[in-house]
Amino acid sequence: MYAPIDNVLPNQNGKSILIADTIFADAAFLVNHFLSKSIKNKDGNVILISFTSNYTQYESIQKKMGNNLKLYKDTEKLNFIDANLISTEKNNISLDALYTRIKNILGETSFESTTLILDDITHLVYIEYPMNEILDFEYKCRNICKKYNCDLVVKIHKDVCETSDADSISINHKQLLNYLINSYEYIIEINELESGYTDDIQGQLSFARGVSCTQYDFNPRLYHYKINENPAFSKFYAKGLIEGTI
């Protein structure tokens, strides 16, 4: 038997959730799950900041999930911010400007709850944005979400593209990853299968309590998964249930 995605992942309810994936085990389906779940909340809205994907990519997947993003944008339930062009150069988007937009939206919204999604913060390391500014931006986002009791979902890669462990990108990436892992209430990790890809299973998901989590009765979970074209119909199996997987 398999479990549906809603039975596997947590209800946000003012929580901070870190999604850590790999280059070969992408967690985009989880970002779309949290986007869909949050946007369907009649009393809530979403601030989606995309560092890597364009609006059309989300729109295409959300359409398969039964969501009309244009309608949600028109009613301000979805605030989409394209941060692909973020840069330290003049006349480009900066993290300071990005945070100001987040703060203004939260200060002016009439919705009872808000979900802030940062997808994918690894991009800031790739473009060699100053690490102190990345850490400051994330810290301010986390604090303002606590102030307004918002949900915060952040995605980061656990690995980086073929770089030396000694180069600045790898060093900054490890610093950011360790910092985030020690700052969030819940950690969702996506990995490739230890036994390799199979037709029935694509990867492995672990769901753990983070350092800052106060839900002390929380039990860690481990699943194998198969992604559906519509992420809402992705299937999750207890590890070892599918023959030939580890």
matplotlib code that plots the C-alpha trace (Angstrom):
import matplotlib.pyplot as plt

x = [0.0, 1.1, 0.4, -0.8, 1.4, -0.9, -0.4, 3.4, 4.1, 3.3, 0.6, 2.5, 0.5, 3.2, 6.0, 9.4, 10.2, 13.5, 13.5, 17.0, 17.3, 20.1, 20.8, 19.6, 16.7, 14.8, 12.2, 10.3, 7.2, 7.3, 7.4, 4.4, 2.6, 3.1, 2.2, -1.0, -2.0, -1.4, -3.1, -6.3, -6.6, -9.5, -8.1, -4.5, -2.2, 1.2, 4.4, 6.4, 9.9, 11.6, 15.3, 15.4, 12.1, 9.8, 6.1, 5.1, 6.7, 4.7, 1.6, 1.9, 2.3, -0.4, -2.9, -2.5, -3.2, -6.5, -5.2, -5.6, -2.6, -3.8, -7.0, -5.0, -2.7, -5.6, -7.1, -3.7, -3.8, -0.6, 2.2, 4.8, 8.2, 10.7, 14.1, 16.0, 17.7, 18.9, 22.3, 24.6, 24.9, 22.9, 19.5, 19.0, 17.0, 18.8, 18.0, 17.3, 14.7, 13.3, 12.9, 11.2, 8.6, 8.0, 7.6, 5.2, 3.0, 2.8, 2.1, -0.7, -2.4, -5.9, -5.5, -5.4, -2.4, 0.5, 3.0, 6.4, 8.2, 11.9, 12.7, 15.7, 18.0, 21.0, 21.0, 22.3, 25.4, 25.9, 25.9, 28.3, 26.0, 27.8, 27.3, 26.7, 23.8, 22.3, 22.4, 20.9, 18.1, 17.1, 17.3, 15.0, 12.6, 12.4, 11.9, 9.2, 7.4, 7.5, 6.1, 3.1, 2.8, 3.5, 4.5, 8.1, 9.2, 12.7, 14.4, 18.1, 20.4, 22.5, 25.1, 26.6, 27.6, 31.1, 33.2, 36.2, 35.6, 38.1, 36.5, 34.5, 31.1, 31.5, 32.6, 29.8, 27.3, 28.3, 28.1, 24.6, 23.3, 24.6, 23.2, 19.7, 19.6, 20.3, 17.6, 14.4, 11.7, 11.3, 13.8, 12.6, 15.4, 15.2, 17.8, 18.4, 17.7, 20.7, 20.0, 19.6, 16.6, 13.7, 10.5, 8.4, 10.4, 12.3, 13.9, 13.8, 12.3, 13.1, 11.1, 12.9, 12.5, 14.9, 16.9, 14.4, 11.3, 9.4, 7.2, 9.1, 6.7, 7.5, 8.6, 11.0, 9.7, 11.3, 9.7, 10.4, 8.4, 7.1, 6.3, 3.2, 2.8, 0.3, 2.3, -0.9, -1.0, 2.6, 2.9, 4.9, 5.9, 7.4, 11.1, 11.6, 8.0, 8.9, 11.0, 14.5, 14.9, 17.1]
y = [0.0, 3.5, 6.8, 10.0, 13.1, 14.8, 11.9, 12.1, 15.8, 18.2, 20.8, 24.1, 26.1, 28.7, 26.3, 26.6, 23.8, 23.2, 21.1, 19.7, 17.9, 16.9, 17.7, 14.2, 14.0, 17.3, 18.3, 20.6, 18.4, 19.2, 23.0, 22.6, 20.6, 23.3, 26.0, 24.2, 23.4, 26.9, 28.6, 26.5, 27.7, 30.2, 32.3, 32.3, 33.7, 32.8, 34.8, 32.7, 33.9, 32.0, 32.2, 29.6, 28.9, 31.2, 31.7, 29.6, 26.5, 26.8, 27.6, 24.5, 22.1, 23.9, 23.6, 19.8, 20.1, 22.0, 25.5, 28.6, 30.7, 33.7, 33.8, 33.6, 36.4, 38.6, 38.2, 38.7, 35.2, 34.6, 37.1, 35.8, 37.5, 36.5, 36.7, 35.1, 38.4, 39.0, 40.6, 42.9, 45.2, 48.4, 48.4, 44.7, 43.1, 43.0, 40.9, 44.1, 45.1, 41.6, 41.7, 45.1, 43.7, 40.7, 43.0, 45.3, 42.4, 41.0, 44.4, 45.1, 41.8, 41.2, 37.4, 35.6, 33.4, 33.6, 31.1, 32.3, 30.0, 30.6, 28.4, 27.7, 29.6, 27.6, 29.9, 32.8, 30.7, 29.8, 33.5, 34.2, 36.7, 37.9, 35.2, 37.7, 39.2, 35.8, 34.9, 38.3, 38.0, 34.5, 35.5, 38.5, 36.3, 33.8, 36.5, 38.3, 35.0, 34.4, 37.9, 37.4, 33.6, 32.8, 29.4, 29.4, 26.8, 27.0, 24.8, 24.2, 21.7, 19.5, 19.3, 21.7, 21.2, 19.7, 22.1, 21.6, 21.3, 24.1, 26.7, 29.6, 28.3, 24.9, 26.6, 29.1, 26.4, 24.2, 27.2, 28.0, 24.4, 23.8, 27.1, 26.3, 22.8, 24.1, 26.8, 25.1, 23.2, 20.5, 19.1, 17.2, 15.5, 14.1, 11.6, 9.1, 5.5, 3.7, 0.8, 3.0, 4.0, 1.5, 1.7, 1.8, 4.1, 7.3, 8.3, 8.4, 11.0, 11.5, 13.8, 14.8, 17.2, 20.1, 21.6, 24.4, 22.1, 21.9, 19.0, 16.5, 13.6, 13.8, 10.6, 10.7, 9.1, 7.5, 6.8, 5.7, 7.7, 7.8, 11.2, 11.6, 14.2, 15.7, 16.0, 15.6, 11.9, 11.1, 7.8, 7.2, 3.8, 2.7, 1.9, -1.7, -2.3, -2.3, -5.4, -4.7, -1.3, -0.4]
z = [0.0, -0.7, 1.1, -0.6, -0.3, 2.2, 4.6, 4.3, 4.6, 7.5, 7.8, 7.9, 10.4, 11.0, 10.6, 8.9, 6.5, 4.7, 1.6, 0.8, -2.5, -4.9, -8.6, -9.6, -7.1, -7.6, -5.1, -7.4, -6.9, -3.2, -3.9, -6.1, -3.5, -0.8, -3.4, -4.3, -0.7, 0.5, -2.4, -2.0, 1.6, 1.3, 4.1, 3.0, 0.3, -1.1, -1.7, -4.2, -4.9, -7.7, -8.2, -10.9, -12.6, -14.6, -14.0, -16.9, -15.4, -12.2, -14.2, -16.3, -13.3, -11.2, -14.1, -13.9, -10.1, -10.9, -10.1, -12.2, -11.2, -13.3, -11.3, -8.0, -9.2, -10.2, -6.7, -5.0, -3.4, -5.3, -5.2, -7.7, -7.7, -10.5, -8.9, -11.7, -12.5, -9.0, -8.9, -6.9, -9.9, -10.1, -11.8, -11.0, -8.2, -4.9, -1.8, 0.1, -2.5, -2.4, 1.4, 1.2, -1.2, 1.2, 4.2, 2.3, 1.1, 4.7, 6.1, 3.7, 3.2, 4.3, 4.3, 7.7, 6.8, 4.3, 3.0, 1.9, -0.6, -1.6, -4.6, -4.9, -2.6, -4.0, -7.0, -4.8, -4.1, -7.8, -8.8, -5.9, -4.2, -1.0, 1.7, 4.5, 2.5, 1.8, 5.5, 6.5, 3.9, 5.0, 8.7, 8.1, 6.1, 9.0, 11.6, 9.7, 9.2, 12.9, 13.5, 11.2, 12.0, 8.4, 6.9, 5.4, 2.9, 1.5, -1.0, -1.3, -3.1, -0.8, -3.6, -6.2, -9.8, -10.1, -8.1, -6.0, -2.2, -1.8, -4.1, -2.8, -4.1, -2.3, 0.9, 0.8, -0.1, 2.9, 5.2, 4.0, 4.1, 7.6, 8.8, 7.4, 8.7, 12.2, 11.9, 10.6, 12.5, 9.9, 7.4, 4.3, 2.4, -1.1, -2.3, -5.1, -4.4, -2.8, -5.1, -8.2, -10.3, -10.8, -12.9, -9.7, -7.5, -8.3, -5.0, -1.2, 1.1, 4.7, 7.0, 10.2, 13.2, 13.0, 15.8, 16.5, 16.4, 19.7, 18.7, 20.8, 20.1, 16.4, 14.8, 11.8, 8.6, 5.6, 2.3, -1.2, -3.8, -7.4, -8.8, -10.8, -13.6, -11.2, -7.9, -5.9, -7.1, -6.3, -4.3, -1.2, 0.1, 3.4, 2.8, 1.8, 0.7, -3.0, -4.0, -5.3, -3.6, -0.6]

ax = plt.figure().add_subplot(projection="3d")
ax.plot(x, y, z, "-o")
ax.set_aspect("equal")
plt.show()
